Amino acid sequence: MQEAMARVLTSIRSGLILLVCVLVSIPMWPQSSTTSVSGAIQDSSGALVTGAVVTLNNKSNGFQATTKSDTKGLYEFVQLAPGTYEITANAAGFGSQIKVAQLLVNQPATVGFVLSLHAVTQAVNVSAATETLNTTDATIGNAVSNETIEALPMEGRNVPDLLSLQPGVLYLGRQINQAVDSRSGAVAGARSDQSNITLDGIDDNDQENGFAFTSVLRSTLDSVEEFRVTTTNSNSDSGRGSGGQISLITKSGTNQFHGSLYEYNRNTATAANDWFNKQAELAGGLPNKPGELIRNTFGGDTTRR
């Protein structure tokens, strides 16, 4: 009798553990942090080319994928990690053609090919307009690449400061008390606590405070490869809320080792005086001197990228 009861209790315990694991795992299903590319294969007369072999190659990490154009001359690669890809199109009787495209997070790209009869292999760099062309969905919002992130100056190397680069985004930072006012990070009119933040597709929202563009796991300037703020018309795979959908992507590993050291310096000696401060100093017989404000931010990183 005791053995039977023990088996029943063991079964119940195992069932409860399984149920808890399922319930815990449901909120952790990743959201979209990938990209895609598609396009049509045509000849010089505009006729569609079926059965063309299209190869995708990411030279930074060795990733390769191959597909063929369908009966409508269309090809598609989905669920791709953001990055720079070399796309090659080959078809019998035609010269192969190569295009290089930077595929950004949550921003489907359209890259088409026009093959020439028996032409030599061509290398064509896709223009910036073609890279960001999205004819797949109705989402509005631009992705910001790593080159832009590293080139733009920002105080404290805080990545959320760049989110306001998107049209329709208002980020006031610490200018207001975010604990009582949720307008600090308004996206397309929606308040900051209605936005959704993912890091590599994983929910990274600060559920306790809901401050504007504030995630639980902070992302540094050196760890972020790119990001996108979808301001309106987000897809069904996005998260909750009517506000912006912020997708942060960290740098992925490659076959090369990189490292960096940096110092950000803000010095009073190279700063101009404030106009009102200058007038007050002149009225008080004081020298024209800006208020002292010196900042030094040191850091470094090592990674394979």
C-alpha positions as CSV (number, residue, x, y, z in Angstrom):
1,M,0.0,0.0,0.0
2,Q,2.8,2.4,0.9
3,E,4.6,1.6,-2.3
4,A,1.5,2.3,-4.4
5,M,1.0,5.7,-2.6
6,A,4.7,6.5,-3.2
7,R,4.3,5.8,-6.9
8,V,1.2,8.0,-7.0
9,L,2.9,10.9,-5.2
10,T,5.9,10.5,-7.5
11,S,3.7,10.7,-10.6
12,I,1.9,13.8,-9.2
13,R,5.2,15.4,-8.4
14,S,6.6,14.8,-11.9
15,G,3.4,16.1,-13.5
16,L,3.6,19.3,-11.4
17,I,7.2,19.8,-12.3
18,L,6.4,19.4,-16.0
19,L,3.5,21.8,-15.7
20,V,5.6,24.5,-14.0
21,C,8.3,24.1,-16.7
22,V,5.7,24.6,-19.5
23,L,4.2,27.6,-17.8
24,V,7.6,29.2,-17.2
25,S,8.8,28.6,-20.7
26,I,5.7,30.2,-22.4
27,P,6.8,33.9,-21.8
28,M,10.3,33.0,-22.8
29,W,9.5,32.1,-26.4
30,P,11.7,34.4,-28.5
31,Q,10.3,37.2,-30.6
32,S,11.6,38.0,-34.0
33,S,15.2,39.3,-34.1
34,T,16.1,38.1,-37.6
35,T,15.8,39.4,-41.1
36,S,15.1,38.1,-44.6
37,V,15.9,38.7,-48.3
38,S,13.9,37.9,-51.4
39,G,13.8,39.0,-55.0
40,A,13.1,38.1,-58.6
41,I,15.6,36.6,-61.2
42,Q,15.1,38.0,-64.7
43,D,16.9,38.1,-68.0
44,S,17.8,41.3,-69.9
45,S,14.4,41.2,-71.7
46,G,12.5,41.1,-68.3
47,A,11.5,37.5,-68.6
48,L,11.5,35.5,-65.3
49,V,14.3,32.9,-64.9
50,T,13.1,29.7,-63.2
51,G,15.5,27.2,-61.5
52,A,18.2,29.8,-61.0
53,V,20.6,28.8,-58.2
54,V,20.9,31.5,-55.5
55,T,23.6,31.2,-52.9
56,L,23.9,33.3,-49.7
57,N,27.3,33.7,-48.1
58,N,28.3,35.5,-44.9
59,K,32.0,35.7,-45.1
60,S,32.4,36.9,-41.5
61,N,31.3,33.7,-40.0
62,G,31.2,31.2,-42.9
63,F,27.4,30.8,-43.0
64,Q,26.1,29.6,-46.4
65,A,22.7,28.8,-47.8
66,T,21.4,27.8,-51.2
67,T,18.0,27.9,-52.9
68,K,16.4,28.0,-56.3
69,S,14.0,30.4,-58.0
70,D,10.5,29.1,-58.3
71,T,8.2,29.0,-61.3
72,K,7.6,32.7,-60.9
73,G,11.4,33.5,-60.9
74,L,11.3,34.3,-57.2
75,Y,13.7,33.3,-54.4
76,E,13.6,33.9,-50.7
77,F,15.8,33.4,-47.6
78,V,14.1,33.7,-44.2
79,Q,15.1,33.6,-40.6
80,L,18.5,35.1,-41.2
81,A,20.8,36.6,-38.7
82,P,21.4,40.3,-39.5
83,G,24.7,41.0,-41.2
84,T,26.4,41.6,-44.5
85,Y,25.8,38.9,-47.1
86,E,27.1,38.1,-50.5
87,I,24.3,36.9,-52.8
88,T,25.2,35.0,-56.0
89,A,22.7,34.1,-58.8
90,N,23.5,31.4,-61.4
91,A,21.5,30.0,-64.2
92,A,22.3,27.8,-67.2
93,G,23.2,29.9,-70.2
94,F,23.6,33.0,-68.2
95,G,26.6,34.7,-66.5
96,S,26.5,34.6,-62.7
97,Q,26.0,37.8,-60.8
98,I,27.1,38.8,-57.3
99,K,25.5,41.4,-55.1
100,V,26.5,42.5,-51.6
101,A,23.7,43.4,-49.2
102,Q,23.6,44.5,-45.6
103,L,20.6,42.8,-44.0
104,L,19.3,44.7,-41.0
105,V,17.2,43.4,-38.2
106,N,13.4,43.1,-38.7
107,Q,13.8,44.9,-42.0
108,P,13.1,42.5,-45.0
109,A,15.2,43.4,-48.0
110,T,14.4,43.0,-51.7
111,V,17.4,42.2,-54.0
112,G,16.6,41.4,-57.6
113,F,18.9,40.1,-60.4
114,V,19.0,40.8,-64.1
115,L,21.2,38.1,-65.7
116,S,22.9,38.6,-69.1
117,L,23.5,35.8,-71.6
118,H,26.9,34.3,-71.2
119,A,28.2,37.4,-69.4
120,V,31.2,37.3,-67.2
121,T,30.8,37.2,-63.4
122,Q,29.8,40.6,-62.1
123,A,30.3,42.1,-58.7
124,V,27.6,44.7,-57.8
125,N,27.3,46.5,-54.5
126,V,23.7,47.0,-53.5
127,S,23.0,50.7,-52.9
128,A,21.7,51.9,-49.5
129,A,18.3,52.5,-51.0
130,T,18.0,48.9,-52.1
131,E,19.3,47.5,-48.8
132,T,16.6,49.2,-46.8
133,L,13.8,48.7,-49.3
134,N,11.0,46.7,-47.6
135,T,8.2,45.5,-49.8
136,T,7.3,42.5,-47.6
137,D,5.3,44.1,-44.7
138,A,3.8,47.4,-43.6
139,T,6.1,48.1,-40.6
140,I,7.4,51.6,-40.3
141,G,10.9,52.2,-38.8
142,N,14.5,52.2,-39.9
143,A,17.3,50.0,-38.6
144,V,20.5,51.6,-37.4
145,S,23.7,49.8,-38.4
146,N,26.8,49.4,-36.3
147,E,28.7,52.0,-38.4
148,T,26.2,54.6,-37.4
149,I,26.2,53.6,-33.8
150,E,30.0,53.9,-33.6
151,A,30.2,57.1,-35.6
152,L,27.7,59.2,-33.6
153,P,28.8,60.8,-30.4
154,M,26.7,60.2,-27.3
155,E,27.1,61.1,-23.7
156,G,27.9,58.2,-21.4
157,R,27.9,55.8,-24.4
158,N,24.2,55.0,-23.7
159,V,22.6,53.2,-26.7
160,P,19.0,54.3,-25.9
161,D,20.1,57.9,-26.6
162,L,20.2,56.9,-30.2
163,L,16.6,55.6,-30.3
164,S,15.3,59.1,-30.9
165,L,17.0,59.1,-34.3
166,Q,13.8,57.4,-35.5
167,P,11.1,59.7,-36.8
168,G,8.2,59.7,-34.5
169,V,10.3,59.0,-31.4
170,L,10.5,61.5,-28.5
171,Y,13.1,60.7,-25.9
172,L,13.5,63.2,-23.0
173,G,15.8,61.1,-20.9
174,R,16.2,62.5,-17.4
175,Q,14.6,65.8,-18.1
176,I,11.3,64.7,-16.4
177,N,10.5,62.4,-13.5
178,Q,9.8,59.1,-15.2
179,A,8.4,57.6,-12.0
180,V,5.3,59.8,-12.3
181,D,5.3,60.8,-16.0
182,S,5.5,58.2,-18.8
183,R,6.0,60.6,-21.7
184,S,9.8,60.5,-21.6
185,G,10.0,57.9,-24.4
186,A,6.8,58.4,-26.5
187,V,6.7,56.5,-29.8
188,A,4.1,57.7,-32.3
189,G,2.1,59.1,-29.5
190,A,2.1,56.0,-27.3
191,R,3.6,56.4,-23.8
192,S,6.9,54.9,-22.8
193,D,5.4,52.1,-20.7
194,Q,3.7,50.8,-23.8
195,S,6.9,50.1,-25.7
196,N,8.5,46.7,-26.0
197,I,12.3,45.9,-25.9
198,T,13.9,42.7,-27.0
199,L,17.6,41.7,-26.9
200,D,18.4,39.2,-29.6
201,G,14.7,38.3,-29.7
202,I,14.3,37.8,-25.9
203,D,12.0,39.9,-23.7
204,D,14.2,42.5,-22.0
205,N,11.6,44.9,-20.6
206,D,11.8,46.4,-17.1
207,Q,8.4,45.3,-15.9
208,E,8.7,47.0,-12.5
209,N,9.4,50.6,-13.6
210,G,8.5,50.8,-17.2
211,F,10.8,53.7,-17.9
212,A,11.5,54.8,-21.4
213,F,13.8,52.6,-23.4
214,T,15.1,51.0,-20.2
215,S,15.8,47.3,-20.3
216,V,16.6,44.8,-17.6
217,L,19.9,43.8,-19.2
218,R,21.7,47.0,-20.1
219,S,23.4,47.0,-23.6
220,T,26.6,48.8,-24.0
221,L,27.8,50.6,-27.1
222,D,30.4,48.0,-27.7
223,S,28.1,45.0,-27.5
224,V,25.3,46.3,-29.8
225,E,25.6,45.4,-33.5
226,E,22.4,47.3,-34.6
227,F,18.9,48.1,-33.5
228,R,15.5,49.0,-35.0
229,V,12.6,50.9,-33.6
230,T,9.3,49.9,-35.3
231,T,7.2,52.9,-34.7
232,T,3.9,51.8,-36.2
233,N,2.2,48.9,-37.9
234,S,4.3,46.2,-36.1
235,N,3.8,42.6,-37.1
236,S,2.0,40.0,-35.1
237,D,5.3,38.4,-33.9
238,S,6.1,41.6,-32.0
239,G,5.5,42.0,-28.3
240,R,2.7,43.6,-26.2
241,G,1.8,47.2,-26.1
242,S,0.8,49.9,-28.6
243,G,4.2,51.7,-28.4
244,G,7.5,51.2,-30.2
245,Q,9.0,47.8,-30.8
246,I,12.7,48.1,-30.0
247,S,14.9,45.3,-31.3
248,L,18.5,45.2,-30.0
249,I,21.0,42.9,-31.7
250,T,24.4,42.1,-30.0
251,K,27.5,41.5,-32.0
252,S,27.9,37.9,-33.2
253,G,31.2,35.9,-33.2
254,T,33.4,35.5,-36.3
255,N,36.7,33.9,-37.0
256,Q,38.7,36.9,-36.1
257,F,39.6,38.3,-32.7
258,H,39.1,42.0,-32.0
259,G,39.6,44.2,-29.0
260,S,39.4,47.9,-28.2
261,L,40.2,50.4,-25.5
262,Y,38.6,53.8,-25.3
263,E,38.4,57.0,-23.3
264,Y,35.6,59.6,-23.7
265,N,36.6,63.0,-22.5
266,R,34.5,66.1,-22.0
267,N,36.8,69.0,-20.9
268,T,35.9,72.6,-19.9
269,A,39.0,73.8,-21.8
270,T,37.4,73.0,-25.1
271,A,33.9,74.0,-24.3
272,A,32.1,77.3,-25.2
273,N,30.6,79.4,-22.5
274,D,26.8,79.5,-22.1
275,W,25.3,82.8,-23.2
276,F,23.4,83.5,-20.0
277,N,26.4,82.5,-17.9
278,K,28.6,84.8,-19.9
279,Q,26.2,87.8,-19.3
280,A,26.1,87.1,-15.6
281,E,29.9,86.9,-15.4
282,L,30.3,90.2,-17.3
283,A,27.7,91.9,-15.1
284,G,29.6,90.7,-12.0
285,G,33.0,91.7,-13.3
286,L,34.1,88.1,-13.6
287,P,36.2,86.6,-16.4
288,N,34.4,85.0,-19.3
289,K,34.7,81.4,-18.3
290,P,32.4,78.4,-18.9
291,G,31.2,76.4,-15.9
292,E,33.5,73.6,-15.0
293,L,32.3,70.2,-16.3
294,I,34.8,67.4,-16.8
295,R,33.8,63.8,-17.7
296,N,36.0,60.8,-18.4
297,T,34.6,57.5,-19.5
298,F,37.0,54.6,-19.8
299,G,36.4,51.1,-21.0
300,G,37.3,48.3,-23.3
301,D,36.0,45.1,-24.9
302,T,37.3,41.9,-26.4
303,T,35.3,39.7,-28.8
304,R,35.5,37.7,-31.9
305,R,33.8,39.7,-34.6
